[in-house]
């Protein structure tokens, strides 16, 4: 009898022990919410691009140049590297970003209007491309504390050079089928596609570029502001971006 009782108690204890173990719950998947890119609120101006005959604004190399130039001026005016487009920090080494902030500026300003960019030359190099870009910022305006509008640029049109390196074949993200135009002011994904900045010179290496850039703007010199920092009661118009950027989730 004692043997049977002991056996019965052992069975009960064994069953109780098994029942006390809760089935393992599946691990909760970790979710990371990434904030989509947005143009800084202080930068309410748009870019409009054009190009000399034979230059396609929609090639991967031209798209990378556009993305870099637009990011550069957004960063300079927002005083923050985060203002650069998605993929900017991967495309531009930190050593090439040292002049993007202005330490003498008392604070951030608000900008409106339109900045005109023109691809004057695109020349192949051993490892990529050298682009000569005309920059017309005469119709970008800074909003001051008195709520007056002040010219950022003047009749002068800058000629600058941007050199980029082609993506490495091994680790490149080269989806040339991605569209490179649309109604958006900025891209939502990395449009550098593995291209990297080699150099950016604010004064073009070829001095003839300055003469040619004067005639590449949509407004003749006589219709551009003669001096910087002249107060205006109303800003220059903010035109729609061109080519602009698409909403990639709709493609």
N, C-alpha and C positions, 0 to 999 in steps of 0.2 A: 504493500500500500504506500509505504513511504517512497519506494522507488517510482511508482506511478505519479505520485504527487510532485516529486522533484522534477520528473520529466515534464509534467504539465506546466509547472512554474517556469521551467527553462524555455518552453515553447512560447508562453505568454510574454516573457521578457524579450525574447528574440523578436516577436512580432511588434511589440511596443517600440523597440529600438529602431526597427525598420520604418515604422510609421512616423517616428519623430523627425525623420530626415525629410525636409521640404525639397521638392524637385528644384533643381537649379533653374533660375530664370534667365532667359536669353539676355545678353548684355545690351544695354541701351546704346544704340549707335551714336557716336559723337557727331554733332552737327556744328559746322562752322558757317556763320553768316557773314558773307563778304559784302561790304558796302559798295554798290556800283559807283563808278566814277561820275563826278559831276563837276562842271566848270565852276570855279570859285564865284561866289555871288558878286564879288567886287569887279569881276571881268564880264561886262555885259556887251562887249564889242564882238564882232564876227570877222572871220578871215574870208577873203575872196581871192582865188588863185587864177592865174592865166599862165600861158607858156608860149615860148617861141615855136614856130612851125617845126615839126619833126619830133617834138617832145610830148610824150604821152603822160598826162598827170596821173594815170591810173595803173602804171606799172608798179611792181613791188618796190623798186628803188625810189621812184618818185613819191610814192605813198610814204615811205620811210622818211624822206626829206621833209615832206609836208608835216608829218606827225612831229618830227623833231623841232622844226621852226616854230610851229604853233605852240608846242609845249614850252619852248625856250621863253617866248615872250609872255606867256601866261605865268611862268614861274618868276620871271623878273618883276612882273607887276603885282603878283600876289605875295611875293617874298616868301615863297614856300615851294620846296621841291615836290610836295604832294600835288601841286597844281598841274604837273606834267601828266600826259596821257598814260593810260595803262601800258606797262612795259617800258616806260621811260628809264627807270632806275636800272633795268637790266641792259638797256641799249646804250646808256651813257655812264662811263666810269665816274666814280666820285671825284677823281682828280680833275675832270673836265666840267665839274659843276660848281667850282669855287666862286665864280663871279655871278651866280644867279641871284644872290641876295644883296640888297643895298644897305649896308650897315648904317649909312648916314641918313636914311629915310626915317622921319619921325613916326611914321605909321603907314598903314595900307591906305590906298586911295581907290576910288571907284572909277572905272573906265567904261566909256560908251563909244559908239561909232563903228567904223569899219577900217580894217587894216588890209591893204592890198599887197599881195605877194605875186611875184612873177618868176617863173623858172626860165632864166636866160640861156644858160648852157648846162648840158649834162655830158660830162666826159668820162669815159671808162678809165679806170686805173688798173694796176696789177691785181688788186684785191677787191675792188668795188667801183665806186663812182665818186666823182668830184662835181658838185653842183654849184653853180653861181646863181644866187637868188637876189632879186630886187625887192626891197622892202619899202613900201610907202605907208608911213604911219601918220601922214598929214591930216587924216580925217578921224584919227583916234583922239578922244578928248577925255581929260581928267576932270572929275567933278570935285571942286574945292569946297571948303567949309562954308563959303558964302553962297553955295549952290550955283555958282557960275561955272561955265565950261571953258576949259583951257586946252589949247592945242598941245598935243604930245610932240608932234613933228612940225615940219615946215615944208617949204617948196622942195627941199633936198630929198632925194631918194637914195637910200643906202644900197650899196652893192656888197654882198657878203658871200663867203664861200663856206660850203658844208661838205665835208668828206666823210663817206660812209664805207664800211666794210661789209662785203656780202656774207650771208650766213654760212657757218660751218656746215658742211654736208651731213656730218654725223649727228649733230644735235639740233638742227634747225627746224623751226616750225614754218614750213613754206607751203602754205595753202594759197596758191595764186588765184584760186577761184573765188576767194572772199571778195565781196564788193568793196569798193573804195570811194563811194559817193552816196549821198543821201541828204535828207533834210535836217539831220541832227547837227548840232554845233560841235560835238566831240564824239570820238569813238567810245564804245563800251567794252571793247576787248583790245588785246595787244595787237596793234597794227604794224609794229616794227618787224614782226615776223622773223626775228633772228638777226636783222641788220643792226650794226653797231656804229656809233659815232666814232670817227677817228680824229676829226678836228673841226673847229668852227672859228672862222676868222671874220670879225665884224667889218673889216675893210678888205674888199676883194683883192686877191693877189694880182689880178689883171686890171690895171687902172682904166683900161678902155671900157670896162664894165660900167663904170659910173656914168659915162657919157651915154651908153646905150640904154641904161636903166631909166634915164630921164624921159624917154619916149615910150616907155612900156606901161605907164600908169593910165588909167581911164580918164583922168582929169589933166588938162594941160597945165603947165606951170603957173599961168596967169590966174587960174581958178583955185590954186592952192594957197593956204595961208602964208603970208610973207614972213611972219615971225612966230616964234613959239610963245606960249603963255599969254596970249591975248584973250581977255575974258569975252565970253559970248553968253547971251541970254538963253540960247537954244543950241543943242548939240548938232553935229553933222548926223545924217541918218545912219541907222544901223541896218545895213542891207543883209539879206539872207546869205548864209554861208554858201560858198561854192569852192570845190565840188561838195563840201560838207561830208558828213559821215552817215552811214546807214544804221538802222537798228538791226543788229545781227540776229536777234532772237526772232525776227520776222522773215528771215531768209532761210 
